[in-house]
Amino acid sequence: MAALPASLSRTLWRLLGSRGCSSGAPVTQPRPGELSRPAPEEQSQRRQFLREHAAPFSAFLTDSFGRQHSYLRIALTEKCNLRCQYCMPEEGVPLTPKAALLTTEEILTLARLFVKEGVDKIRLTGGEPLIRPDVVDIVAQLRQLEGLRTVSVTTNGVNLARLLPRLQKAGLSAINISLDTLVPAKFEFIVRRKGFHKVMEGIHKAIELGYHPVKVNCVVMRGLNEDELLDFVALTEGLPLDVRFIEYMPFDGNRWNVKKMVSYKEMLDTVQQRWPELEKLPEEASSTAKAFKVPGFLGRVGFITSMSEHFCSTCNRLRITADGNLKVCLFGNAEVSLRDHLRAGASEAELLGIIRAAVGRKKRQHAELLWMLQDSPPARLSVSSWDPLHSQGLRPPVSFSYQKATLWTRGGVPQAPGLALQWLGPGSPQRHYSSYIDSDANSKCLSPGPAAPAAVSGPWATSDQLTHVDSEGQASMVDVGRKPDTDRMAVASAVVLLGPVAFKLLQQNQLKKGDALAVAQLAGIQAAKLTSQLIPLCHHVALSHVQVRLELDSARQAVQVQASCRARGPTGVEMEALTAAAVAALALYDMCKAVSRDIVVEEVKLLSKTGGQRGDFHRA
């Protein structure tokens, strides 16, 4: 039977709406008191009817390469209650004035237009969509649109547990939750906010309310969370989760670097080493994730290969930003304002013409300037130069917290899984943790050897005058108002001698207070930012980068701390680096003092400084 014309087909939908389903497919009315669940034969009749009477997909949403865009993502807000490092800078981003954002009625008007043309799935995004006050009402009204099959949301999960019962009642179909680590302290470091336990509560609430699967999105970044791949996969054993690992992608403000990206092939290889029986699952043509499953596990895992193996040829997604711009490609810069045309009184036909023109301009694949990896990066990228273990020829990190993931299946919040193990030899594991954010830092490993003379360069390398006292010997802050701004960097170190008992417990991550290395690392970063409040005559410095690394030294039963700070300004960052190293060492002392008070903090010293009129300093 030939397909009906689109206009006649839609007319039939409206005429038959009171007697059947919204498509016009025949149904049997339930008897009073019975559930309106169709019998299998009725479902089969519906599917057959839809196949035979399907309307042609809208030409307005079909691009020049034949891709049919049936999936619309709508940003409800630009605001977010987190500051994820891969997403935006720490200070946030400039926000659009409220008057320029789409109103609720404008969102629904545009959604209604797209659904009428064939969109059957809408995902609400942000910013963080669940901080919009009327999000429940928006979901409820979207659910009433005839022809819309799915209303879903992508959220960071912080507000999810509180809102989900109402969202489900309003008709929310599916949930994606962003979670990049299972370590609470690392969570705070990545997102620059608290909220780990609220996200966990949200995930459990989604499972409790019957969402299946609950999708968990994890952006994998080298040096930060790639050691947790196996821990995330282990969650799928007892929980109906769809864990999806996302290749680190470039966005404005996230300082993307190829060395931070862990490719799909590398991630898959890591998982297959632990579960060689991992099996590939079939996937829809428009799916962005390559799906896998460990036989016997409740959930599954997926890999979103945005960088290494793009899926542009099957893309069916369009996006509307919070201020009403239509984006036909996530990586493209071209946008057209539907808000402006809507507020100018454009008719439905005029809006459709604007949409059709924008969709028609969609490129075959990502904008070429973003293809830094070209079509196929190496399966295992080289370890960046900052990695001290690479220079020793050691093996890659191996997760040892697999068993802790089973805590989730008992309904509680998981304890913090331990950090990565580095193997120095048979039976000699060494834990290593780094706050590495930037691949251009090239600090060398600390050496336990004897101190060597410092190498100093520059015309004002030293001074025979103290700069923080006036002519009468009183304390005085140096006036740096006339000094030029230059790039400044400083590296400092400290050593914490723990002794055999505390060192062993730290090495095995069995201290009662928790993960001492993660706590110390975060304490050092926080201290660097607060240096001017701790050291009376220090100027406040707007740091552009802080890195704190802690390494176990088995020979000395010690932890070596190294801190580096970077800024651009009229004064140096030596004190920031020294403060970070010292406070990280003191935090480590505090975490271990219940085991032994015979702990020594020593060798707090400046290793190097660059920038400024007095020249560079390097401790040889």
N, C-alpha and C positions, 0 to 999 in steps of 0.2 A: 504494500500500500504506500502510495506517495506521501511524503510529509506535507502537512497542511502549511499554508502561508503563515508567517509569524503573527500577523495581526489577527487572523481568524483563530489561530491556536489560542492566543491570549484571551480572545472573546469567549471561547469555549470554556476556558478555565473559570472565568467569572460567572458564566451561566450555570456551570455544573457545580460551582463551589458549594451550594446548599445541599447537593445530592451525593457528592463524592469527595475525593481528596482534592487538594488545590490544583492538581494537574488535570483533573477531569477523569482520571482513571476510576472505574467502577468499584464501589465498596458496598458492603452489606451493613446496614444500620444495626447497632447492637440493641438487644432487648433491654428494657428498663432494668437497671441494677447490674447489668453486665459490663465488664471492662471492654473498651473499644479497641481491642487488640485483634487485628485481622488474622484470619486463618492462613496457613501456608499457601493454599490454593488461591486465596484472594490476593496475597502478596505477589504471587506469580502472575496473576492477571494484570495487576497494576504495572509490574515491570514490563510486561509485553505491550501494554497500552502506551506506556511512555516511550518505548523504543519505536513504535509504529507512528506515533503522533508528535515526535519531538520537533520543536521549533528550531530552525537554523540558529546557530550561535550568532550573537549580535556582531555586525560588522564594525560597530563603534568600538568594540573591545578586542578586535582582532588586528594584530599588527601586520606589517608587510612581509613577515616571515611565517605567517600562518599561525602564530601562537595565540591561543584563546585565553583571555585573562578573566578567569572565574573566581579569583581570590583577591580580596581587597583588605589591606591593612590600614586602619584608621588610628592615628595618634590622638589621644584624648587630651594630652597635656605635654608641655615641654619640661615641666618640673620633675625632679626625681629626689627621693629621700636618701639616695646613696650617691657615691662619687667613684664608681668603679674605674680603676686605672686604665683599662683598655677602652673605655667609653668616653670619658671626658676629663679635662684637667681638674686638679684639686679645687681650684677656686670656682668651679662650675662654668657655665656658659651664659652669655647675655640672653636674657629672656625677652620674648616678644610681649609688648603691652597686652593686657587682658582684652582690651577692646578689639585687638587685631586677631584674636583667636576665634576659632569657630564656636558658635553658640550650640547648645544642644539641638535646637530646631534645625540649624544649618547642617549639623552632622547627620541628622535623620533624613533631611531632604536629599543630601548627596547619596547616602546609603540607599535610600528608596530608588533613586535614579539608577544606580549601578546594579542593584538587584533586579530591577525591571528589565535590564539589558542582559542578564545572564549570570551575574555574580551570585554564587551560592554559598560562599564562605567569607565571613568577615572576622578578622582578628583585631582586637583592641590593644593598642600599644601605647607607648609614651616616648620620652619620659617614663614615669611610673603611672600606669592608668588607674590603679586603685587608690591614688590620692585625690582623684577627681570626685567631688562630693556627690554628683548625681550619676556615678557609674552604674549603680544598680538599676536606676530608671532607664538609662540608655540601653542596657542589656535587655530589659523587659520590652522596650519599644522595638528594638531591632528584631527580637524573636517573633514579633507579630507580622513581619514583612513576608508576604506570600512568595514562596520560591527560595527563601534563604534556608539552607540546610544546617549550617553550623555557625554559632557565635562563640568565639574563643577569646582568650586573653593571654598575653605574655606579661608576666609580673616578676618582680624581684622577691616576692613572697613575704615581705615584712608585714603587710596588712592583710594577708590572705586568710589566715585562720579566723579572724574577726568577721570578715565580709562574706566568706564563701557560702555559708548557709543561705543568706539572702540572694547571693548571685545565682546559686543553683535553682532556687525557687523562681527567680526571674527568667531562667532558661539558659544559663551559661552551659555550653556543650563540652568544652575542653579547656585544659589549662597547660601552659608552659611556664615553668619556674626556673629562673636563673640561679645557679649555684656553682661556684667555681672552686670550692674547697670544702673539705670535711673537718678542717682544723679551725676551731673558733678564733684563735689569735690571728691566724693567717687570713681568715675571713675579714676581720677588722682592718687588716693591712691592705687587702685588695680593694675593699669598697670604701675604706676611710671612714667607716661608721660602725656602730654596733648593730646587732640584729640577727646574729646567727641562729639563736634558739627560736626566734619568731619564725624564721624561714623553715626550720625543722618542724615546728608546730603546724605550719601551713601545709607542708607536704603530707604529714600524717592526717591532717583534717581532710585533704583531698582524697586520700585513699579511703578514709573512714566513710566519706559521703558517696563512694562508689565510682569515682572517676577512674577510668581504666582505658589506656594507661595514663598515668601522670607523667608528663614529659618534663625532664630535668635537663636544662641546657648548661653545658660547661665549656667555657672558652679556655682552651689549653695554651699556656704560655711557658716557654722554656725558662728554666731557672726559678719558676714560681709554683707551678702546680702539676707539671707533667709527671712527677713522682707519685701522684694520687690516682692515676688512671685505673690501676687494678682495684683500688678501694671503691671507686665509683662502680665498676663492673660488678664487684661483689655484692653491691646493694640489690642488684636485680635477681639475686638468687631467691630471696624470700619476700620481695616486694614487687608489686606490679608497676614498676617504673620503666620508662623508656628514656634511658640516659643517652644524651646526644652530645658528642664531643665536637666542638666547633673550632676550626682553624682560626688562629688569631688574624684579624683583618684590620686594614688601615682605616682610621677615621680621624677627623680633625681633632687635634689635641691629645691623641693617645700615643704619640711618638713611636709609631709603628716601625719595626725593624725586622728584616728577614731572619735575623738570628734568634728572635724571640719566637718565631713560628715553628710549631711542631706539626709536621705534615701528616696527612691521613695515613700514608703507608707506614710511617714510623710508629704512629699510635697503634695501628692494627697489628704490626709486628710485635709490639710490646704485649698486647693482650693475648695474641696467639701463643706466645711463649709460655704464658701461664695456663691458658685454656686452648690447647691445640685442636680440640674438638669443636671450636667455635664455627658455627654454620651461617652461611649467607641466607638472607630472607628475601623473598620477592618484594618489589616496591612499585608504587604507582609511578606512571610516566612523569608526573610533575613533582615528585618527591625530591626534597633537597638533601635527604639523609640516605646514606648507604646503611642498610639495616642488617644486624647480626644478632645471633642468640646463642647462649651457651645451653646445650641440651639439658633439660630438667629445671632450668631457672624460670621463675615466674615472669620476669621482665625481659627486656632486651636492650641492646645498645645500638647506637647509630653514629655515623661520622658525617659531619657537614663540611664538605670539601670546597668551600668558597674560593680558596686560593689555588690549591694544587690541581683540582679537577672540577672546573666550573660546570654548572648545570644551566647555563644561559639558554641552551637550545630548547629546553622544556619549561622555561619560566612562565608561570601563569599569574604572576603577582603584580599588583599595582598598589601604590601607597598614597595616602592623603596625610599631609603633615598637620600638626596642631593648628597652624595658621592658615590651613586651607589650600596648600599647594599640592598639585598632583605630581608625583614622582613615578616615572615608569621604570626606573632602574635604581636600585639602592646605591650603586656606585656612580651614577650619573649626576651631573650638576644641573641639568636642564629641569626646570620646574615651571608649571603654569598655575596661576592663581585662580582656582575655582571660586574662592571666597569673594574676590573682587567682582567677578562676573555675576555671582549670585546676588550680591548686595546692590549691583547696578541694575537689577531687574531682568537679567537674561532669562529668556524662555527655556523650557526643557529642550527644545530642538537646538537652540543656540548652545546650550551647555554640552549637549551630545556632540555637536560639531567640534567644539573645543577639545573635548576628550578624545574624539576620533583622531584629530590632528596630532595630539600629543602621543597617543599610542602608536600612530603611524610612523612617528619619528624615532621610535625605540630602536636601539642598535642591536646588532646580532649578539654581541656579548659585552662584558664590562668595558668601560672606557679604557682605552689602551694605556693611558698614562699610569693606571693603577696596576697594570700587569707587570709588577716588579719581578715576579717569579716566572714569567712567560707561561707556557702551557703545562710544564711538567717539572717541578723542582725535584732535587734529589730526594730519594726515599729517606735518607737520614742526613740531616744537615750537620755541618761541622760544629763542634762545640766552640762557643765564643771564647775570646782570648782571656776573659777575666776568670775563667773556671780554673781554680788551682788544681783540681783533681785530674784535669785533662793532661796537664803537663807531667803528671806522675804516671801516666799510662794506666790509670785505674778504670775499672768497668763502670758502665752507666749506673744511675741510681736504681735500687731495687726496693720496692715497697715492702714494708714488714708489718703493716697494720691491717692486712686483709681480714684477720680474725675479728678485729674490732668492728668491722662493718656489720657483723651479725647482731650487734646491739640494737640496730634499727628494727630488726624483725620482732623485738620484744616490746615495741611501742614506746620506748623511751628516747630521749635525746642522746645521741652517741657521745661517748667520750672522745676527746681529741685524738685522732690517729697520730702516730709518731711521724717524724719527718723521714727524709730519705736516708737509706743506709749507703755508705760507701765502704767497699771491702778492701782492706789493706792486705789481707792475706787470710789463710785458713783460720777460721774461728776468731777473727779480729775485726769486727764491724766498727766502722767509724761513722757517726752521724754528721751531716753537713747541712747547713742552712744559710741561705743568702737572701738579702732583701733586694737583690739585683733588679733594677728597673731599666737601666740604660746600657746598651751594648758598647758604648764608646768609652766606658771606664776601663782602664787597663792597669789596675793595681796589681802588684805582684804579691805572692804569698808572703806571709810573715815568716821570719826565720828566727829560730831559737838561739842562733849563734851570738857571739859577743858583739857589742855595739861597735860601730865603726865611725870614724870622723864624718862630720856633715860636710856636704858640698854646697857652697853658697855662691850665687852669681848675682850681678847687678851692681850699679854704681852706689846704691844706698843699702848694701847688704847688711851692715850692722850699724849700730849707733851707740855713742858713749853717753847718751842722755836718756833718762827714763821719760817716756812720753805721757804717762798718766799722772804726773805731779806738776804743779805750777812752780813759779820761781821761789815761793815760800815753803815748798815741800808739802803742800796740801794736795789731797786727791783731786784730780780734775779729768773730766772726759775730753778726749781729743776732738777738736773740731774738724770734721771731714767734709764740711759743706763745699769747699772749693776743690776738693780732690776729684780727678776724673773717674768716671765709671770704667772699670775693666773687668774682664772675666777672671774670677778667682776660684781656686780649688785647693783644698787641703786634705791630707790623709793623716790620721793618727791611729795609734794602736795601744793596746793594754793586754796584760796577761793575767789570768786568774789560775793560781795553783790550787787545785782542789783536794789532792790526796787520793788514795786508792779507793776508799769507800764511796765518797761523793762522785768521783769520776766514773766509777762503774755504773752507779744508778743513773747518772746523767746519760751515759753512753747507751744504756738500755731503755731510756725514757721511762724510768720507774719512780721518779721523785713524786712524793705525795702531792706537792703543789702543782704538778702538771708539767707541761713542756717548757723547761727552763730556757732553752735556746730561743724559742719563739718569743717568750716574754721579754728576755733580755734584748733581743733584736728590736722589738717594738719600743722598749724603754729608751734605747739609744737614739732611735729616730725621733721620738717625742722630745728627748732632752736637747737634741740639736736645734729643734725649732724654738725651744724655750731658753736658749743660752743667755739672751740679754736680760731675762728675768732672774737668772741664777747668778750671773757674774755682774756685779754692780756697774762697772764702767764700760761694759761691752755695748756697742751699738746694735740696734735691731737690724738683722739682715734677712732679706726675703730670699730664702734658699730656693734654688731651682731644682736641686737634687740632693738626696741624702741616701747613702747606702751603708748598711751595717752588716758585716759578715762575722760569723763565729765558727771557728774550726777546732775540733778536738785534737789534742797533741798527746797521743798515747805514751810517748817516751817520757814526757814530763808530768803526765796525769794533770793536764792543764787545758784551759780553753784560751785560744788566741783570738782577740777581738781586733777587728780593723774597721774603722769608720772613715768615710769620705764625704765631703760636703762641697757643693758647688753653688756659686751665685755670681751675679754681675752687679757691681756696685763700687762705691768709693773706699770700702774697707774690706779686709780679708776675712776668711772663714776658718782660721786656725782654731779659734776658741770653740767654734761649733763642732769641729771634728774631734777636738780633745774632750769636750763635754760629752759627746755621743759615746766615745770609747769608754770614758770613765764611768758614766751612768750605766751603760750596758754591763760593764764588769761588776758594778755594785748590785745591779738587779740580779745578776747571776749568783753573787754572794748571798743575797737575800733568799733566793730560791733553794739554795743548798745548805744554809746555815743550820737547819734542823738536824742535818746528818753530821756535820762537823763544823766547829768554829776554828779549826786549824787551817783556815783558808787564807791565802795571801793574794792581794791585788798588787801587782807591780808593773814596772816598765810602761807606765802611761807616758807616751811621748809622741811628738810630732814627727811623722815620717817624711812629709813633703808639703810644700806650698808653692803655688804658682800664681802669678799676677801681682800687680801693684808696683809702686815705685821702688821699693826696696829689693826687687828682684826675686828670683826663685830660690827655694831651699830644697835640698834633697839629702836625706840621711843615707849615706852610702851603705 
